[in-house]
Amino acid sequence: MGTVLHSRGVPIDQCFDALNRENPAIVAAIHRGYIAAGSDIIETNSFGANRFKLAHHGLDDEVAELNRAAVKVARDEIAKSGKEVLLAGSVGPLGVRLAPLGRVKQSQATAAFQEQVSALLEGPDTDDRMAAVDLIILETMPDFKELASAVTAIRNITSSIPVIAMMTFTRDDRTILGDTPSAVAKQMAELDVDALGVNCSSGPVQVLRLISALHEVLGDFPLVAAPNAGWPQQLEGGRVLYPATPDYFGEFAQAFIEAGASIVGGCCGTTAEHIAAMRAVIDSPSPSGEPKSMTSMALRSKPAIDERWTGPSVTAGARSLWRWVPSPWRSHSARAWGSSSFRPQTRESSSRSWRRPREPRSKRLSNT
């Protein structure tokens, strides 16, 4: 969301989360574009709506209001579309260092995440749970301890909401603290979440390597690949360019799935055009299964997350767009891939009814 807002004239130093209240029309237009591109899940514009980041704008006492506003803007666009679109609450890093590298205690981090998530789960109408989010996406987490704090915060509130947890890596394929993908995978396997993965980072090529590494450790546990649209380039005048074109980005959707991902999408620099290209490629994969830009990889079957999550669906949102890979791909039936319609349960059903059952750790680690 932030890169698209910036491309539409919003200063990079403005509080993007405050736009949910101050200029909801510009946020709504972006949601609308992603839904039109074929998304089945959109994210709230709440990536930085925690008290530590909002404090830089003097808004640290407005966490609940801004997160609820983010939910309302997205919910209104979903209702207007007439489509069966799910809403994910976007939760990013706190923007501070946790102890012992920083001054923020893990208990303080957990409290900050809990404050934000509580508002996302309440939505604009605290008496109407169906007006809130359907799942939580934890994204661009640089530190496993911070990610674990966020998961703890969510599970302190509810055990039923589905959670996707993603970390980001530097250009040398390590986290900011120097952890390797395999080490991160083993740590992440301990978390009470429904899917694990990588977002942001330096682009599709790197994320393809990282997802392959996670898959080697985690086996058939649902994985997520959501790269930036390439490495950002600074232009004159302060503008930022992401070099990966929609066609190039779309080709990688197929490669991510072949590398072990059950969920694919995009992060910074990803426009509605990128997601439309991704959807087109996934709905009609190349006959050879080999994207033009890379070496073909062996097709692996992916287990269904559950009935709610199977069927072709693309998710788009505040910051990123996702696609839940259809079950025909998982059964190696490429000709039927994407031919069925996404049919989630009605909004009257509880999140608990479609959350992925938790597997024992021994079944989530294929290698130790």
Phi, psi and omega per residue, in radians:
M1 nan -0.754 -3.064
G2 -1.039 -0.781 -3.116
T3 -1.190 -0.592 3.102
V4 -1.243 -0.730 3.074
L5 -1.036 -0.757 3.134
H6 -1.105 -0.696 3.136
S7 -1.159 -0.314 3.124
R8 -1.760 0.298 2.989
G9 1.785 -0.005 3.127
V10 -1.381 2.196 3.140
P11 -0.998 2.510 -3.051
I12 -1.163 -0.400 -3.127
D13 -1.635 0.088 3.086
Q14 -1.394 2.680 3.086
C15 -1.355 1.827 -3.111
F16 -1.105 -0.600 -3.102
D17 -1.172 -0.518 3.133
A18 -1.227 -0.325 3.134
L19 -1.132 -0.390 3.078
N20 -1.005 -0.526 3.141
R21 -1.768 -0.696 -3.012
E22 -1.489 -0.537 3.134
N23 -2.576 1.118 -3.077
P24 -1.071 -0.410 -3.091
A25 -1.113 -0.678 -3.108
I26 -1.235 -0.611 3.070
V27 -1.200 -0.753 -3.134
A28 -1.068 -0.680 -3.128
A29 -1.102 -0.635 3.116
I30 -1.221 -0.775 3.047
H31 -0.977 -0.772 -3.084
R32 -1.075 -0.704 3.135
G33 -1.128 -0.700 3.137
Y34 -1.222 -0.639 3.076
I35 -1.128 -0.748 3.132
A36 -1.117 -0.493 3.135
A37 -1.280 -0.153 3.082
G38 1.949 0.343 -3.113
S39 -1.361 2.492 3.044
D40 -1.902 -0.159 3.048
I41 -2.411 2.246 3.020
I42 -2.066 2.693 3.130
E43 -1.775 2.604 3.038
T44 -1.214 2.678 3.049
N45 -1.470 1.301 -3.041
S46 -2.481 0.368 -3.049
F47 -0.955 -0.718 -3.107
G48 -1.903 0.351 -3.032
A49 -1.524 0.902 3.011
N50 -1.985 2.840 -2.996
R51 -1.140 -0.493 3.131
F52 -1.223 -0.805 3.130
K53 -1.264 -0.675 3.140
L54 -1.165 -0.428 3.131
A55 -1.076 -0.491 3.111
H56 -1.138 -0.334 -3.139
H57 -1.967 0.181 -3.123
G58 1.220 0.472 -3.050
L59 -2.071 0.338 -3.046
D60 -1.173 -0.265 3.078
D61 -1.617 0.105 -3.064
E62 -2.077 0.457 -3.126
V63 -1.003 -0.901 -3.083
A64 -1.092 -0.789 -3.082
E65 -1.098 -0.772 -3.085
L66 -1.249 -0.624 3.087
N67 -1.211 -0.697 3.087
R68 -1.128 -0.646 3.091
A69 -1.131 -0.661 3.103
A70 -1.079 -0.714 3.110
V71 -1.125 -0.762 -3.088
K72 -1.091 -0.788 -3.130
V73 -1.030 -0.810 -3.119
A74 -1.194 -0.746 -3.133
R75 -1.080 -0.707 3.136
D76 -1.080 -0.712 3.138
E77 -1.202 -0.640 3.077
I78 -1.088 -0.779 -3.134
A79 -1.092 -0.720 -3.130
K80 -1.168 -0.545 -3.082
S81 -1.222 -0.472 -3.077
G82 1.254 0.205 -3.104
K83 -1.815 2.772 3.106
E84 -1.488 1.497 -3.083
V85 -2.016 2.302 3.077
L86 -1.555 2.719 -3.127
L87 -2.048 2.173 3.099
A88 -1.835 2.382 3.056
G89 -1.475 2.087 -3.116
S90 -1.485 2.189 3.118
V91 -2.258 2.033 3.130
G92 -1.783 -3.080 3.136
P93 -1.174 2.823 -3.066
L94 -1.333 -0.324 -3.120
G95 1.422 0.282 3.104
V96 -2.333 2.778 3.098
R97 -1.565 2.366 3.088
L98 -1.503 2.651 3.089
A99 -1.069 2.528 0.177
P100 -1.554 -0.043 -3.141
L101 -1.363 -0.389 3.138
G102 -2.350 -2.937 -3.044
R103 -1.751 -0.127 -3.090
V104 -1.527 2.136 3.118
K105 -1.293 2.709 -3.138
Q106 -1.091 -0.590 3.101
S107 -1.132 -0.608 3.098
Q108 -1.229 -0.667 3.096
A109 -1.114 -0.775 3.119
T110 -1.052 -0.731 3.136
A111 -1.106 -0.686 3.136
A112 -1.165 -0.762 3.092
F113 -1.111 -0.706 -3.105
Q114 -1.116 -0.652 3.097
E115 -1.073 -0.786 -3.130
Q116 -1.204 -0.835 -3.090
V117 -1.115 -0.639 3.111
S118 -1.000 -0.738 3.138
A119 -1.186 -0.684 3.117
L120 -1.140 -0.629 -3.128
L121 -1.355 -0.381 3.074
E122 -1.457 -0.687 -3.091
G123 1.270 -3.026 -3.092
P124 -1.210 -0.360 -3.139
D125 -2.129 1.794 -3.068
T126 -1.130 -0.245 3.124
D127 -1.637 -0.079 -3.079
D128 -2.186 1.648 -3.134
R129 -1.063 -0.491 -3.100
M130 -1.279 -0.139 3.083
A131 -1.591 0.008 -3.109
A132 -1.675 -2.879 -3.113
V133 -1.459 2.781 3.135
D134 -1.655 -0.407 3.124
L135 -2.752 2.937 3.108
I136 -2.044 2.365 3.035
I137 -2.009 2.037 3.033
L138 -1.649 2.059 -2.989
E139 -2.334 2.725 3.078
T140 1.023 0.595 3.125
M141 -1.365 2.149 -3.094
P142 -1.549 -0.277 -2.983
D143 -2.337 2.228 -3.112
F144 -1.052 -0.657 3.141
K145 -1.047 -0.669 3.119
E146 -1.206 -0.722 3.086
L147 -1.060 -0.774 3.128
A148 -1.088 -0.654 3.090
S149 -1.094 -0.695 3.136
A150 -1.151 -0.748 3.121
V151 -1.121 -0.748 3.096
T152 -1.023 -0.733 3.132
A153 -1.052 -0.766 -3.136
I154 -1.131 -0.812 -3.084
R155 -1.270 -0.294 2.988
N156 -1.209 -0.431 -3.113
I157 -1.614 -0.817 -3.060
T158 -2.700 2.568 3.059
S159 -1.739 -0.036 -2.970
S160 -1.767 -0.425 -3.051
I161 -1.237 2.320 3.064
P162 -1.161 2.502 -3.103
V163 -2.305 2.299 2.980
I164 -1.886 2.275 -3.108
A165 -2.114 2.181 -3.092
M166 -2.315 2.495 3.053
M167 -1.996 2.846 3.107
T168 -2.045 2.678 -3.065
F169 -2.208 2.678 3.070
T170 -1.365 3.115 -3.037
R171 -1.222 -0.211 3.087
D172 -1.667 0.308 3.091
D173 1.149 0.522 3.039
R174 -2.249 2.774 3.049
T175 -1.262 3.019 -3.131
I176 -1.090 -0.386 3.107
L177 -1.669 0.065 3.041
G178 1.646 0.137 -3.129
D179 -1.346 2.479 3.105
T180 -1.430 2.829 3.098
P181 -0.989 -0.716 -3.119
S182 -1.173 -0.677 3.100
A183 -1.143 -0.715 3.109
V184 -1.117 -0.726 -3.134
A185 -1.038 -0.741 -3.133
K186 -1.158 -0.631 3.090
Q187 -1.214 -0.786 -3.088
M188 -1.148 -0.489 -3.138
A189 -1.093 -0.339 -3.137
E190 -1.395 -0.256 -3.019
L191 -1.380 2.605 3.100
D192 -1.527 1.286 -3.120
V193 -2.289 3.033 -3.041
D194 -1.876 -0.298 3.067
A195 -2.735 2.585 -3.123
L196 -2.194 2.676 3.106
G197 -3.139 -2.859 -3.073
V198 -2.230 2.348 3.006
N199 -2.359 2.990 3.132
C200 1.111 -2.014 3.133
S201 1.042 -2.606 -2.985
S202 -1.868 0.118 3.065
G203 2.314 3.129 -3.035
P204 -1.023 -0.705 -3.084
V205 -1.095 -0.810 3.141
Q206 -1.151 -0.778 -3.109
V207 -1.123 -0.553 3.058
L208 -1.077 -0.757 3.083
R209 -1.086 -0.767 -3.059
L210 -1.177 -0.733 3.124
I211 -1.119 -0.671 3.090
S212 -1.065 -0.698 3.132
A213 -1.186 -0.722 3.104
L214 -1.119 -0.709 -3.120
H215 -1.081 -0.620 3.135
E216 -1.096 -0.558 -3.123
V217 -1.555 -0.731 -2.975
L218 -1.659 -0.165 3.107
G219 1.076 -2.189 -3.039
D220 -1.566 0.176 3.049
F221 -1.115 2.367 -3.080
P222 -0.971 2.201 -3.130
L223 -2.014 2.691 -3.093
V224 -2.177 2.323 3.052
A225 -2.147 2.063 -3.096
A226 -2.529 1.356 -3.074
P227 -1.399 2.886 2.885
N228 -1.131 2.876 3.041
A229 -1.458 1.028 -3.116
G230 1.583 3.081 3.137
W231 -1.388 2.222 -3.060
P232 -1.153 2.483 3.122
Q233 -2.073 2.275 -3.131
Q234 -1.442 2.239 3.134
L235 -1.880 2.957 3.085
E236 -1.091 2.511 -3.139
G237 1.512 0.075 3.087
G238 1.511 0.016 3.129
R239 -1.302 2.663 -3.119
V240 -2.080 2.306 3.138
L241 -1.979 2.319 3.019
Y242 -1.858 2.054 -2.906
P243 -1.348 -0.326 -3.066
A244 -1.234 2.114 3.140
T245 -1.331 2.834 3.075
P246 -0.974 -0.759 -3.131
D247 -1.098 -0.776 3.119
Y248 -1.082 -0.783 -3.137
F249 -1.115 -0.714 3.141
G250 -1.072 -0.694 3.134
E251 -1.038 -0.612 -3.111
F252 -1.240 -0.370 3.107
A253 -0.988 -0.778 3.134
Q254 -1.164 -0.684 3.140
A255 -1.135 -0.668 3.119
F256 -1.062 -0.765 -3.119
I257 -1.127 -0.766 3.127
E258 -1.127 -0.449 3.140
A259 -1.466 -0.093 3.080
G260 2.150 -0.019 -3.115
A261 -1.382 2.412 3.013
S262 -1.688 -0.325 -3.083
I263 -2.360 2.284 -3.138
V264 -2.284 2.678 -3.125
G265 -3.038 -2.758 -3.111
G266 -2.528 2.813 -3.109
C267 -2.109 -2.281 -3.030
C268 -0.985 2.398 3.127
G269 1.426 -0.027 -3.121
T270 -1.495 2.027 3.140
T271 -1.721 3.071 3.070
A272 -1.058 -0.558 3.121
E273 -1.154 -0.644 3.081
H274 -1.093 -0.733 -3.095
I275 -1.252 -0.644 3.080
A276 -1.080 -0.704 3.107
A277 -1.155 -0.698 3.107
M278 -1.090 -0.776 -3.136
R279 -1.097 -0.735 -3.129
A280 -1.066 -0.724 -3.136
V281 -1.192 -0.714 -3.118
I282 -1.226 -0.645 3.120
D283 -1.226 -0.499 -3.133
S284 -2.362 1.307 -3.090
P285 -1.144 2.732 3.120
S286 -1.085 2.466 -3.069
P287 -0.951 -0.618 -3.111
S288 -1.423 -0.179 -3.057
G289 1.306 0.198 -3.068
E290 -2.038 1.952 3.054
P291 -1.039 2.608 -3.062
K292 -1.137 -0.435 -2.983
S293 -1.633 0.002 -3.044
M294 -2.689 2.931 3.123
T295 -1.254 2.430 3.119
S296 -1.172 2.535 3.103
M297 -2.089 2.751 -3.106
A298 -1.109 2.354 3.113
L299 -1.278 2.240 3.131
R300 -2.034 2.498 3.089
S301 -1.346 2.423 3.125
K302 -1.969 2.282 3.119
P303 -1.212 2.509 3.096
A304 -1.139 2.477 3.076
I305 -1.230 -0.835 2.853
D306 3.125 -3.087 -3.021
E307 -1.070 -0.528 -3.133
R308 -1.134 -0.568 -2.951
W309 -1.792 -0.038 3.108
T310 -1.631 2.808 -3.044
G311 1.800 2.657 -3.041
P312 -1.220 2.146 3.069
S313 -2.661 2.436 3.105
V314 -1.971 2.413 3.088
T315 -2.024 2.512 -3.119
A316 -2.399 2.756 3.105
G317 -3.033 -2.709 -3.031
A318 -0.887 -0.778 -3.057
R319 -2.182 -0.611 -3.022
S320 -2.389 2.913 3.075
L321 -2.168 2.490 -3.084
W322 -2.237 2.757 2.980
R323 -2.350 2.170 3.043
W324 -1.458 2.109 -3.032
V325 -1.184 2.289 -3.098
P326 -1.167 2.600 -3.095
S327 -1.085 -0.518 3.101
P328 -1.004 -0.586 3.094
W329 -1.121 -0.730 -3.073
R330 -1.111 -0.468 3.141
S331 -1.649 0.233 3.086
H332 1.183 0.325 3.138
S333 -1.716 1.351 -3.048
A334 -1.071 -0.548 -3.096
R335 -1.171 -0.484 3.136
A336 -1.697 0.027 -3.023
W337 -1.080 2.099 3.095
G338 1.391 0.151 -3.069
S339 -1.456 -0.392 -3.141
S340 -1.508 2.848 -3.135
S341 -1.638 2.599 3.095
F342 -1.337 2.132 -3.093
R343 -2.263 1.414 3.098
P344 -1.211 2.886 3.071
Q345 -1.141 2.889 -3.136
T346 -1.192 2.765 -3.121
R347 -1.167 -0.269 3.107
E348 -1.283 -0.318 -3.120
S349 -1.356 2.652 -3.093
S350 -1.386 2.603 3.045
S351 -0.999 -0.568 -3.099
R352 -1.028 -0.519 -3.066
S353 -1.298 -0.271 -3.115
W354 -2.184 0.164 3.061
R355 -1.267 2.438 -3.131
R356 -1.099 2.254 3.115
P357 -1.034 2.439 -3.134
R358 -1.314 2.258 3.118
E359 -1.672 2.638 3.038
P360 -1.046 2.610 -3.115
R361 -0.970 -0.650 -3.092
S362 -1.072 -0.468 3.137
K363 -1.552 -0.224 -3.138
R364 -1.645 -0.232 3.094
L365 -1.939 1.971 3.120
S366 -1.440 -0.377 3.068
N367 -2.359 2.592 3.081
T368 -2.217 nan nan
